[in-house]
């Protein structure tokens, strides 16, 4: 039995990798403007942002959508 998800573009992509890509692509300031999350605007760090995103589904969804949109562009 296979656990593959061929219709899920995020399958196998770690949240940490998504966040690191977005920070490198946009920078914290622009990322904070695009997604209004305190952990992106006030003393941002990968660690604190990951902690918040892992326990906040609506915020994680916004980050994942931005990642997919950004990856299509670049």
C-alpha positions in Angstrom: 0.0 0.0 0.0 1.4 3.4 -1.0 1.0 6.6 0.9 1.7 8.8 -2.2 -0.6 11.8 -2.8 -0.1 12.6 -6.5 -2.7 15.5 -6.4 -1.2 17.2 -3.4 1.5 19.6 -4.6 2.8 20.0 -1.0 3.3 16.3 -0.4 6.8 15.7 0.9 7.5 19.4 1.4 8.4 20.3 5.0 6.9 23.4 6.6 10.4 24.5 7.5 11.5 24.3 3.9 8.4 26.3 2.8 9.1 29.0 5.4 12.8 29.2 4.6 12.1 29.5 0.9 9.6 32.3 1.4 11.9 34.2 3.8 14.7 33.9 1.2 12.4 35.0 -1.7 10.6 37.8 0.0 12.4 38.7 3.2 10.7 39.1 6.6 9.4 42.6 6.0 7.6 41.8 2.7 6.4 38.4 4.0 4.9 40.2 7.0 3.1 42.6 4.7 1.7 39.8 2.5 0.6 37.6 5.5 -0.3 39.6 8.6 1.2 37.4 11.3 2.9 38.8 14.4 5.7 36.3 14.3 6.6 37.7 10.8 6.6 41.3 11.9 7.8 41.3 15.5 11.3 39.9 16.1 10.9 37.3 13.3 12.7 34.0 13.4 12.2 30.7 11.7 11.9 28.9 15.0 9.1 31.1 16.5 7.3 31.3 13.2 7.3 27.5 12.8 6.0 27.1 16.3 3.1 29.4 15.6 2.3 27.9 12.2 2.3 24.4 13.5 -0.5 25.2 16.0 -2.5 27.7 13.8 -4.1 26.1 10.8 -5.4 29.3 9.2 -1.9 30.8 9.2 -0.3 27.7 7.9 -2.8 27.6 5.1 -2.0 31.2 4.1 1.8 30.4 4.1 1.2 27.2 2.0 -0.9 29.1 -0.6 1.7 31.9 -0.9 4.4 29.2 -1.4 2.4 27.5 -4.2 1.7 30.8 -5.8 5.4 31.9 -5.6 6.7 28.6 -6.8 4.5 28.9 -10.0 6.0 32.3 -10.7 9.6 31.4 -10.2 
